[in-house]
Amino acid sequence: MSSPSPLDDDEKPSLSGDWRSFRAKLVAGEQLQRPEEVSKVNDLDTVVDPPPPITMADKWAHVIHEPEKGCLLIATEKLDGVHIFERTVILLLSTGPIGPSGIILNRPSLMSIKETRSTALDVEGTFSNSPLFFGGPLEEGLFLLSPKVGEGGDDGVGKSGVFEEVMKGLYYGAKESVGCAAEMVKRNVVGLGEFRFFDGYCGWEREQLRDEIRAGYWTVAACSPSVVGLGSVGSVGLWDEVLGLMSKRKVM
């Protein structure tokens, strides 16, 4: 593991919101199309009925071949016995020029920020009672922020330009942006319950992660925002849940 800053990300695609869902529908449609139907499409003399519309569930996940910002890295059995990464689900925050970085989502919190005496993620005691989750072996304080829709929070967070959008409605920040986050809490733009704080993160050199994926250490998956919502952070059952979603239709 290397130690690139999670905020070093020159590859910032426009996240308009629904392109992941659109891709998931395409994947689901390809999987549902039977081989005989494909042959009919190639037969110009055969009239083929249009495929039925694809309806996506609120929660979905499917395999992708290349890591991307906002994807999941799911530990395979090859990492069983490696305590830090065994059965982990990592949310990739960045695919920047130095290398990819992300945070472990499914390690339960054992202490609050106050109990760990971590001043880097607190400002004037604003977040002192917030639980602190283990995000990875590399030293850095990070947080996820998911402002509630309909209360002006999402607009305020998105327009601030301080936080990086990982996927629709989910942002992240580091110690440099904690002050702004605390100020937003004081102004009631966002609430304390809309944050999750992490001690540490995971990082790779640029080609290192691809090498680990080729070696079979990680399964790469795209997922709906509801899968990685703040309620999923710290859930030890997240690994099983994501694998279950991926196998539900053989595309997920």
C-alpha positions in Angstrom: 0.0 0.0 0.0 1.2 3.5 -0.8 0.0 6.7 0.8 -1.5 9.0 -1.9 -3.8 11.7 -0.5 -7.5 10.7 -1.0 -8.2 14.2 -2.3 -5.6 14.0 -5.1 -8.0 13.2 -8.0 -7.5 14.7 -11.5 -10.0 12.3 -13.0 -13.3 13.9 -12.0 -16.1 12.8 -14.4 -19.3 14.7 -14.4 -21.6 12.8 -11.9 -25.0 13.8 -13.2 -26.5 11.2 -11.0 -28.2 8.4 -13.0 -25.5 7.1 -15.4 -24.7 4.2 -13.1 -28.3 3.2 -12.9 -28.5 3.5 -16.7 -25.5 1.2 -17.1 -27.0 -1.3 -14.6 -30.1 -1.5 -16.7 -28.0 -2.2 -19.8 -26.1 -5.0 -17.9 -29.4 -6.5 -16.6 -30.9 -6.4 -20.1 -27.9 -8.1 -21.6 -28.1 -10.9 -19.0 -31.8 -11.4 -19.5 -31.5 -11.7 -23.3 -31.4 -15.4 -24.2 -29.0 -16.7 -26.8 -31.8 -17.7 -29.2 -33.1 -14.1 -29.0 -29.7 -12.8 -30.0 -29.7 -15.1 -33.1 -33.1 -13.8 -34.0 -31.9 -10.2 -33.9 -29.1 -11.1 -36.4 -31.7 -12.7 -38.7 -33.1 -9.8 -40.8 -36.1 -11.8 -41.9 -37.4 -12.4 -38.3 -39.6 -10.0 -36.5 -38.4 -9.7 -33.0 -40.5 -8.4 -30.1 -39.0 -5.5 -28.2 -37.4 -6.5 -25.0 -39.5 -5.9 -21.8 -38.6 -2.8 -19.8 -36.0 -3.3 -17.1 -37.0 -2.2 -13.7 -34.2 -1.8 -11.2 -34.7 -2.4 -7.5 -33.8 0.3 -4.9 -30.6 -1.7 -4.1 -28.5 -3.3 -6.8 -24.9 -4.2 -7.5 -23.1 -5.8 -10.5 -19.6 -6.7 -11.5 -17.5 -4.2 -13.5 -14.1 -4.9 -15.0 -12.2 -1.7 -14.1 -12.1 0.2 -10.8 -13.7 3.6 -10.9 -14.6 6.4 -8.5 -17.6 5.3 -6.4 -17.2 1.6 -7.0 -16.8 -1.1 -4.4 -13.9 -3.4 -3.9 -15.1 -6.7 -2.3 -12.5 -8.9 -0.7 -12.4 -12.4 -2.0 -11.5 -15.6 -0.1 -7.9 -15.0 -1.1 -7.8 -12.4 1.6 -9.2 -14.7 4.3 -6.8 -14.7 7.2 -5.5 -11.1 6.4 -7.2 -9.5 9.4 -7.3 -5.9 8.1 -8.9 -6.8 4.8 -10.8 -10.1 5.4 -14.4 -9.8 4.2 -14.0 -6.0 3.7 -16.1 -3.8 1.4 -14.1 -0.8 0.3 -15.6 2.3 -1.3 -13.2 3.8 -3.8 -13.1 7.5 -3.3 -10.6 8.5 -5.9 -8.7 7.2 -8.9 -6.3 10.1 -8.9 -2.9 10.5 -10.6 -0.9 9.1 -7.7 -3.1 6.1 -7.2 -6.6 4.9 -6.1 -7.7 5.4 -2.5 -10.8 4.4 -0.5 -12.2 3.6 2.9 -13.4 0.3 4.5 -17.2 0.5 5.1 -17.9 -2.5 7.2 -15.8 -2.3 10.3 -17.8 -1.5 13.4 -17.0 1.6 15.5 -15.5 0.9 18.9 -15.0 4.4 20.2 -16.2 8.0 19.6 -13.9 10.8 18.3 -13.7 12.2 21.8 -12.6 8.8 23.3 -9.8 8.5 20.7 -8.7 12.0 21.4 -8.6 12.6 17.7 -8.5 16.4 17.3 -7.9 16.3 13.5 -11.6 15.4 12.9 -13.1 17.7 15.4 -13.7 21.4 15.6 -14.6 23.0 18.9 -16.3 19.8 20.0 -18.8 19.7 17.2 -18.2 16.1 16.3 -16.7 14.8 19.6 -19.5 12.4 20.3 -19.6 11.0 16.7 -18.4 7.3 16.3 -15.1 6.8 14.7 -14.9 3.9 12.2 -11.7 2.1 10.9 -11.2 3.2 7.3 -7.9 1.6 6.6 -4.2 1.2 7.6 -2.9 4.5 6.2 -3.1 7.5 8.5 -5.6 10.2 7.5 -8.9 11.4 9.0 -11.8 11.3 6.5 -15.5 11.6 6.6 -18.5 10.8 4.5 -21.4 13.2 4.2 -24.9 12.4 2.9 -27.1 15.4 3.3 -30.9 14.8 3.5 -32.7 15.5 0.3 -35.5 18.2 0.4 -34.1 20.2 3.3 -31.7 22.3 1.3 -28.7 20.4 2.6 -27.8 18.6 -0.6 -27.8 21.9 -2.5 -25.7 23.6 0.1 -23.1 20.8 0.3 -22.9 20.4 -3.5 -22.6 24.1 -4.2 -20.0 24.7 -1.5 -17.2 23.2 -3.7 -15.5 21.9 -0.5 -16.5 18.3 -0.6 -15.9 15.7 -3.3 -19.0 13.9 -4.7 -18.4 10.1 -4.8 -21.8 9.3 -6.2 -25.2 11.0 -6.2 -25.9 12.3 -2.8 -22.7 11.1 -1.2 -19.7 13.3 -0.5 -16.4 12.9 1.3 -13.9 15.3 2.9 -10.7 15.3 4.9 -9.3 17.2 7.9 -8.9 20.3 5.6 -12.7 20.5 5.2 -13.8 19.6 8.8 -14.0 23.3 9.7 -16.5 24.0 6.8 -18.4 20.9 7.9 -18.7 22.1 11.5 -19.8 25.5 10.3 -22.6 23.9 8.2 -23.8 22.0 11.2 -23.9 25.2 13.2 -26.0 26.9 10.5 -28.3 23.9 10.3 -27.4 23.2 6.7 -26.6 19.6 7.6 -27.1 17.5 10.8 -24.7 15.6 12.9 -26.4 12.3 11.8 -25.5 13.0 8.2 -21.8 12.3 8.8 -19.6 9.2 9.2 -16.0 9.6 10.4 -13.1 7.3 9.6 -9.7 6.8 11.1 -7.4 5.8 8.3 -7.9 4.9 4.6 -6.6 2.4 2.0 -4.3 3.4 -0.8 -2.5 1.8 -3.8 0.0 2.8 -6.3 -1.5 3.4 -9.7 -1.0 -0.1 -11.1 -0.9 -1.9 -7.8 -4.7 -2.2 -7.4 -5.1 -3.5 -11.0 -2.5 -6.1 -10.2 -4.3 -7.2 -7.0 -7.6 -7.4 -9.0 -5.9 -9.6 -11.6 -4.5 -11.8 -8.8 -8.1 -12.3 -7.6 -7.9 -10.4 -4.3 -10.8 -8.1 -5.1 -14.1 -8.2 -7.0 -15.0 -4.8 -8.4 -18.6 -3.8 -8.4 -20.8 -0.9 -9.2 -23.8 -0.3 -6.9 -26.7 1.9 -6.2 -26.2 4.8 -3.7 -28.6 3.0 -1.3 -26.2 0.2 -0.8 -23.4 2.4 0.6 -25.7 4.8 2.5 -24.6 6.0 5.9 -26.8 3.3 7.5 -24.5 0.7 5.9 -21.3 2.1 7.5 -20.1 -0.2 10.2 -22.4 -3.0 9.2 -20.6 -6.4 9.4 -23.3 -7.9 7.2 -22.5 -5.6 4.3 -20.1 -8.0 2.6 -22.8 -10.7 2.5 -25.4 -8.2 1.4 -23.4 -7.0 -1.6 -22.5 -10.5 -2.7 -26.2 -11.4 -2.5 -27.1 -8.5 -4.6 -24.5 -9.4 -7.2 -25.8 -13.0 -7.5 -29.5 -12.1 -7.5 -29.8 -12.0 -11.3 -26.3 -13.2 -12.1 -25.6 -9.6 -13.1 -25.8 -8.2 -9.7 
